[in-house]
Every structure is written in C-alpha cells, then in structure tokens.
C-alpha cells in the first residue's frame, strides 16, 4: 500500500451520479464519452447538471430533508423540509406556502416567456452566512403564487461530513490514487499514520524564486529544519514576482537551479524530504483556465536531476498520505469571490469563515461564473470537493487563516513575501497546524 501519493487533476477518477440507481457510477459504466480539453456543448451542460445532482442527493440525505417515520412525534415532522422542483410549482394554480427550491444564481441575458415563468422572483433579502456569487447553488425559501416565486431567505445547501458520505456509498475511491478502494478503510495505513508522529508538511505560497530575499528566507527555513527534515515541502506559485515577459521561462529555469543548489547544501533535507510544486495563476502555462497543467518539462528537467524527490504537479492537485486526503488549490479566490458577490456579508471581518463555508457547501473549488473563472468543461469534476477532504489548502494572497468546518481543516498559508514570510506546518498524526 502506498503511503504518499501525488494525484494530478487529469488523473482523478470521474464518477457520475445516477439518480435512478441512487449511486455514483464510474465513467466507464456510463454512456458519457471520455473527457477532452476541447469540450463540446454537452460537456458544458453536464458541468452544471453534475454540480446540481451532487448537491441534490446530498440535501435529500440531510436530516432536515428526510421524511419523518410514521410513528414520529408531530413536532418532529413540523421541523422537516421538503425540496420542491420548479416543474412541481408550475403545475400549481393555488398559492403554495413554505416552499424550498434548489437553484443556481444566474443573470438572464435573454428574456423569453418560458424564462419568465421559470425565474419570476421577488426578494425580501435575508441571506444566511456565506459568499453568494453568480453560479452558486442555493436553497431559496418562500412561497409561490401566480407564477411568481417570492423568496424570503437564501441559504447554502447543508454540508456533509466525509464519514456520512462513505457510510452511504461504501469504499468507492472518489479521491484517486493507486488504491482500488478508499484508503479510509485501511487499518494498516491508519496505524502507520498515528505512529509516525514526526511526519510534517510545510506549505508555502507565492515562492518568488527571482527575489533574493525569498531565497534567503528559504535558506533560513532549510537551516532550521535540517536537524528534523519535514516529510514534504509544498511550494505553490507564482514562482516569479514579475509574470510574463519574453525572458520568463529562461529566468524561471535559472531560479529553480538556484533553489536546487540551496537544497543540495542541506544533505538531510535533500535525502529525506519530498518537494511538490503547484503552479500559480501567473506561471508559464496555457492561460488562466482550470485545471492548470504542471510547469513544462523543459523548465523543470534540470531541477529534477538535482533533486530527485521532486514532483511538479497540476493546479489543483490531490495528496493522499496514509488515510488522509488533502486537496491543494493555488488561486486568488477570496478576492475574486468577494468582488463577484451578489451580496457582501455584513461581518466582513469574518471573510475566511464565509469563504470556507461557501466552498464546502458548493462541493466545488471555484463556484464562480465561467467568464470569471474559466474551467475546461469536461474536467470540471477535478475541482470537486466531495466527499469532503481531511485538509483543504487554498493558497491565496489573502491574509493567512486556519478554519475548521464539517470535519475539514481549511488552511491558507498566505503569500510568503507579502505576509512577512509566513507559512503553515501541518502534523498529520494529530491533525494540527502551526504558523
């Protein structure tokens, strides 16, 4: 059994929810064609349909939406909700009170009679916590009358702990990696994880290798860790302070060579630690479309020869360590989501909590309109955050934070040069984080 695996976004297995059989089927058991970077119109439609169906099946399983048993106390059934579809409402001529509908926030560009029937809404704005952006799925509560849905309140779909998901779907390996079933079921790996108390992961974001001060601080970091080398260093981009430019690739090759020389000065780290590199939004690559491929081979070849235990992976990527599942995503997402909010939260001091709740509720790393955060349509499934991982790293230039939600630890190490050279250290044996 492999203890440590780096799983690229293009290697993640794809499972499609089958509403008739009420289970997830691997792509090979469906009629959906294999993914391609050049997506079809069908891929774009499936992208939203799959996001919706994952949330819908999760909501139906939540205690607030499961029907009460016949012998239940009357008060119990009153506290339950029933999810309605738009089709059900359109079939009603009388007023329907206390309705909850699952839908996506969107702006209609074209107005047709059908669209008006589907989307006639009046709002009495009351939003629960979270960052509500276009393309987010929400539970809208209100009443329906004369083909108009009057919304009293908006809320996000309830989250679901990983253990609950697995209790329902068994040991399917949604996460990826060499194991045929979920590593959560392995007693041997769990024992190894708990016994290896020295294991530690170091997360650093915005590693500007062209800045002398950044290299100097990395020197200090390696010097401090040389007596007890971490299991792995995770370096997230951007790897240059000045993006683009005709010399960027040549400059980056030279910067990586300088980093390799520093690592070689510390033999204990060079021999014992792994190095994982996740590209940033302004690193060389095919534009800003997600998921991003790794840095090109011609840039990283020399570094790999000098530091053999190094992996250049995709953005986002997944890490499986023993029984723990870790997702790493390098994107300045907090700022993007705040700028594109339909309504900004009242307590702007608590943005990290709103942000984490939004990501986990949506079950997706980038719940933004495609024109704001473009995605390869057929690879949208690689951005799923479902089932919920043990650790979610959203490397962002926003201030560093550590938030726990739904048994998931969410960390932003912050921008290394911009935040006074801060970084985060994670100890898998007891699931704790240090600054």
C-alpha positions in Angstrom: 0.0 0.0 0.0 1.4 3.4 -1.0 1.8 5.8 2.0 2.2 9.0 -0.1 0.8 9.8 -3.5 0.5 13.0 -5.5 -2.6 12.8 -7.8 -2.8 15.3 -10.7 -6.1 16.8 -11.7 -6.1 14.9 -15.0 -5.7 11.6 -13.2 -8.6 12.0 -10.8 -11.3 9.3 -11.5 -14.7 10.6 -12.7 -17.9 9.3 -11.1 -21.3 10.3 -12.4 -24.4 10.3 -10.1 -27.2 8.1 -11.4 -30.5 9.3 -10.0 -32.4 6.2 -10.9 -30.0 3.8 -9.1 -29.1 6.4 -6.5 -25.4 5.7 -6.7 -22.2 7.0 -8.3 -21.1 5.1 -11.4 -17.5 5.2 -12.8 -17.3 6.9 -16.2 -16.7 3.5 -18.0 -20.2 2.3 -16.8 -22.0 5.3 -18.4 -22.6 6.5 -21.9 -20.7 9.7 -21.3 -17.6 10.0 -23.5 -14.1 10.4 -22.1 -13.0 13.9 -21.3 -11.3 16.2 -23.8 -9.7 19.6 -23.3 -11.8 20.8 -26.3 -15.1 20.3 -24.7 -18.5 20.0 -26.5 -21.7 21.8 -25.8 -22.8 18.6 -24.0 -19.8 18.9 -21.7 -20.8 22.4 -20.7 -24.4 21.3 -19.9 -23.2 18.3 -18.0 -20.9 20.5 -15.9 -23.9 22.3 -14.3 -26.1 19.2 -14.2 -23.5 17.2 -12.3 -22.9 20.0 -9.8 -26.6 20.2 -9.3 -27.2 16.4 -8.9 -24.4 16.0 -6.4 -25.9 18.8 -4.2 -29.4 17.5 -4.6 -28.6 13.9 -3.5 -26.7 15.3 -0.6 -29.6 17.5 0.5 -32.1 14.7 0.3 -30.0 12.7 2.7 -29.7 15.5 5.3 -31.8 15.1 8.5 -33.8 18.2 7.8 -35.0 16.9 4.5 -35.5 13.2 5.3 -39.2 12.3 5.9 -40.2 11.5 9.5 -41.2 7.9 10.3 -45.0 7.4 10.6 -44.8 6.9 14.3 -42.7 10.1 14.9 -43.8 12.9 17.2 -45.9 15.5 15.4 -43.4 18.3 16.3 -40.6 16.3 14.6 -42.4 16.3 11.2 -43.0 20.1 11.5 -39.3 20.8 11.7 -38.7 18.8 8.4 -38.5 20.5 5.0 -39.4 19.2 1.6 -37.5 20.1 -1.5 -39.7 21.1 -4.5 -38.8 21.3 -8.1 -39.7 24.2 -10.4 -41.9 21.8 -12.5 -43.9 21.0 -9.4 -44.6 24.7 -8.7 -45.5 25.5 -12.3 -48.2 22.8 -12.1 -49.9 24.6 -9.2 -52.7 27.1 -9.7 -53.3 27.8 -6.0 -50.9 29.6 -3.6 -48.2 27.2 -2.3 -46.7 28.3 1.1 -43.4 27.3 2.7 -41.6 26.2 -0.4 -37.9 25.3 -0.6 -36.2 25.1 -4.0 -32.7 24.3 -5.0 -31.4 26.5 -7.8 -28.4 28.3 -9.3 -28.0 32.1 -9.0 -27.7 33.5 -12.5 -28.4 36.6 -14.6 -30.6 36.0 -17.6 -29.2 37.6 -20.7 -32.3 36.8 -22.9 -35.8 37.1 -21.7 -38.4 34.6 -23.1 -41.9 33.7 -21.9 -40.6 30.4 -20.7 -37.7 32.0 -18.8 -40.0 34.5 -17.1 -42.2 31.6 -15.9 -39.2 29.8 -14.6 -37.5 32.7 -13.0 -40.1 35.2 -11.8 -38.8 36.0 -8.4 -39.4 38.7 -5.8 -36.8 39.1 -3.0 -37.2 40.0 0.6 -33.4 39.9 1.1 -32.4 37.7 4.0 -29.2 35.8 3.4 -27.6 33.2 5.6 -23.8 33.2 6.0 -21.5 32.6 3.0 -20.3 34.4 -0.1 -23.2 34.4 -2.6 -21.9 34.7 -6.2 -23.4 34.0 -9.6 -23.2 30.3 -10.4 -23.6 29.3 -6.7 -26.4 26.8 -5.9 -28.7 28.0 -3.1 -31.7 26.8 -1.2 -34.4 29.5 -1.7 -37.2 29.6 0.9 -40.5 31.3 0.2 -44.0 30.9 -1.3 -45.3 30.5 -4.8 -48.4 32.3 -6.3 -49.5 33.3 -9.8 -46.3 32.0 -11.5 -44.1 34.2 -9.1 -41.8 32.7 -6.5 -41.5 35.1 -3.5 -38.2 34.4 -1.8 -37.9 35.1 2.0 -34.4 33.8 2.6 -31.4 32.3 0.8 -29.1 29.6 2.3 -26.5 27.3 1.1 -27.0 23.5 0.8 -26.0 21.8 4.1 -22.6 20.3 4.1 -22.0 16.6 4.7 -19.0 15.1 6.7 -16.9 12.6 4.7 -17.8 9.8 7.1 -21.6 10.2 6.3 -20.9 10.1 2.6 -18.8 7.0 2.9 -21.4 5.3 5.1 -23.8 5.7 2.2 -21.6 4.9 -0.8 -19.2 2.4 0.8 -15.5 2.3 0.0 -15.6 3.9 -3.5 -12.3 5.6 -4.2 -13.6 9.0 -5.3 -10.3 10.7 -4.5 -7.9 8.9 -6.9 -4.5 7.2 -6.5 -3.4 3.6 -6.9 -5.7 2.1 -4.3 -8.8 0.3 -5.8 -10.9 1.3 -2.7 -10.9 4.2 -0.4 -7.8 4.4 1.8 -10.1 5.4 4.7 -10.8 1.7 5.1 -7.2 0.6 5.6 -6.3 -0.2 9.3 -2.7 -0.7 8.4 -2.4 2.8 6.9 -4.3 4.3 9.9 -1.8 2.7 12.3 1.1 3.9 10.3 -0.3 7.5 10.3 -0.8 7.5 14.1 2.6 6.0 14.8 4.6 8.4 12.6 4.4 11.4 14.9 7.4 13.1 13.2 5.6 13.5 9.9 5.1 17.1 8.9 4.1 19.0 5.8 5.3 22.6 5.1 3.1 24.8 2.9 4.5 27.9 1.3 2.7 30.0 -1.3 4.0 32.7 -3.7 7.6 31.4 -3.7 9.1 34.2 -5.8 12.4 32.5 -6.7 13.6 35.6 -8.6 13.7 37.6 -5.3 17.0 37.4 -3.3 15.1 38.0 0.0 12.8 35.0 -0.7 15.8 32.7 -1.4 17.5 34.0 1.8 14.4 33.1 3.9 14.2 29.7 2.3 17.8 29.2 3.2 16.9 30.0 6.8 13.9 27.7 6.7 16.0 24.7 5.4 18.7 25.5 8.0 16.0 25.4 10.8 14.6 22.1 9.5 17.9 20.4 8.7 18.0 18.6 12.0 14.4 17.2 11.6 13.5 17.2 7.9 9.8 17.5 7.1 8.1 14.7 5.1 7.3 17.1 2.3 7.6 20.8 1.3 4.7 22.0 -0.8 5.7 25.1 -2.8 2.8 26.9 -4.6 3.3 29.5 -7.3 3.7 32.1 -8.5 7.3 31.3 -8.8 8.2 34.7 -10.3 7.4 38.1 -8.9 7.1 39.6 -12.3 4.9 37.5 -14.5 5.1 37.1 -18.3 7.9 38.8 -20.3 9.9 37.2 -23.0 12.6 36.0 -20.6 10.2 34.5 -18.0 10.9 30.8 -18.9 14.7 31.2 -19.0 14.6 33.2 -15.8 12.4 30.6 -14.1 14.8 27.8 -15.1 17.7 29.8 -13.5 15.7 30.4 -10.4 14.8 26.7 -10.0 18.5 25.9 -10.4 19.3 28.4 -7.6 16.7 26.7 -5.4 18.1 23.2 -6.2 21.6 24.4 -5.2 20.3 25.7 -1.8 18.5 22.3 -1.2 21.7 20.4 -2.0 23.5 22.4 0.7 21.4 20.5 3.3 22.0 16.8 2.7 19.5 15.6 5.4 16.6 17.5 3.6 17.9 16.6 0.1 17.8 12.9 1.1 14.7 12.7 3.3 12.2 15.4 2.2 9.9 15.4 -0.9 9.2 18.6 -2.8 5.9 19.2 -4.6 5.4 22.2 -6.9 1.9 23.6 -7.7 1.8 26.2 -10.4 0.2 29.6 -9.8 -2.1 31.7 -12.0 0.7 33.7 -13.5 3.3 30.9 -14.0 4.0 29.9 -17.6 1.2 27.8 -19.0 -2.0 27.8 -21.1 -3.7 30.9 -19.8 -6.0 31.0 -16.7 -8.2 28.0 -17.5 -8.5 25.4 -14.7 -7.2 22.8 -14.0 -3.7 24.0 -14.9 -1.1 21.5 -16.1 2.3 21.3 -14.4 5.2 23.5 -15.3 6.6 22.4 -18.6 9.3 19.6 -18.7 11.9 21.8 -20.3 11.7 24.2 -17.3 11.9 21.6 -14.6 14.2 19.0 -16.1 17.4 20.3 -14.5 15.8 20.7 -11.1 14.5 17.1 -11.1 18.0 15.8 -11.9 19.5 17.7 -8.9 16.5 17.0 -6.6 15.2 13.5 -7.5 12.4 13.5 -4.8 10.5 16.3 -6.5 7.1 16.4 -8.3 5.8 19.1 -10.5 2.0 18.7 -10.5 -1.2 20.3 -11.6 -3.3 23.0 -10.0 -5.4 21.9 -8.2 -3.9 18.6 -7.1 -4.6 16.0 -4.5 -2.3 14.3 -1.9 -3.0 11.0 -0.3 -1.0 10.4 2.9 -1.8 7.2 4.7 -5.6 7.5 5.2 -5.7 11.3 4.9 -7.0 13.1 1.8 -5.6 16.6 1.0 -6.6 19.0 -1.7 -4.3 21.8 -2.7 -5.5 24.7 -4.8 -3.5 27.8 -5.7 -5.8 30.6 -6.8 -6.5 34.1 -5.5 -10.1 33.0 -4.9 -11.1 35.0 -1.8 -10.7 38.3 -3.6 -12.5 37.0 -6.8 -15.4 35.7 -4.8 -15.8 39.0 -2.7 -15.7 41.1 -5.9 -18.4 38.9 -7.6 -20.7 38.7 -4.6 -24.4 39.2 -5.2 -24.5 40.5 -1.7 -21.5 41.1 0.5 -21.7 39.6 4.1 -22.4 42.1 7.0 -19.4 40.8 9.0 -16.5 41.4 6.6 -14.1 40.6 9.5 -15.1 37.0 9.2 -14.4 36.5 5.4 -12.4 33.3 5.9 -15.3 31.5 7.6 -17.8 32.7 4.9 -15.3 31.6 2.2 -14.7 28.1 3.6 -18.5 27.6 4.2 -19.2 28.5 0.6 -16.6 26.1 -0.9 -17.7 23.2 1.2 -21.4 23.9 0.7 -20.9 24.1 -3.0 -18.7 21.0 -3.1 -16.6 22.8 -5.6 -13.3 24.7 -5.6 -14.4 27.5 -7.9 -18.2 28.2 -7.6 -17.9 31.3 -9.9 -19.3 32.1 -13.3 -17.2 30.6 -16.1 -16.4 34.0 -17.5 -14.8 34.9 -14.2 -13.1 31.6 -13.5 -12.8 29.6 -16.8 -12.8 25.8 -16.5 -12.1 23.0 -19.0 -15.7 21.9 -19.2 -15.0 18.2 -19.4 -12.6 18.3 -16.5 -14.9 20.3 -14.1 -15.1 17.1 -11.9 -11.4 17.6 -10.9 -12.5 20.7 -9.0 -15.0 18.8 -6.8 -14.6 19.0 -3.0 -16.8 15.9 -2.5 -16.5 13.8 -0.3 -15.1 16.5 2.0 -11.3 16.0 2.4 -9.4 16.0 5.7 -7.3 19.0 4.7 -8.0 21.7 2.1 -5.2 24.1 1.2 -6.5 27.2 -0.6 -3.2 29.1 -1.2 -4.3 32.7 -1.7 -2.8 36.1 -1.3 -5.4 36.9 1.3 -4.2 37.1 4.9 -3.3 33.6 6.3 -6.1 31.7 8.1 -7.0 28.3 9.6 -10.7 27.4 9.7 -12.3 24.1 10.6 -15.7 23.2 9.1 -17.5 19.9 8.7 -14.5 17.9 10.0 -12.3 19.5 7.3 -9.3 21.7 8.2 -9.0 24.6 5.7 -5.7 26.4 5.5 -4.5 29.5 3.7 -0.7 29.8 4.2 -0.9 33.4 2.7 1.6 35.0 0.3 5.1 34.2 1.5 6.7 37.6 0.5 3.6 39.7 1.2 2.7 38.4 4.7 6.1 38.8 6.4 7.3 35.4 5.1 4.6 33.4 6.9 3.9 29.7 6.1 1.9 26.8 7.6 3.1 23.5 9.0 0.7 20.6 9.3 1.2 17.5 11.5 -0.9 14.6 10.1 -0.6 12.3 13.1 -2.8 14.6 15.3 -4.2 16.9 12.5 -2.8 20.2 14.0 -1.5 23.3 12.3 1.3 25.7 13.3 2.2 29.1 11.8 
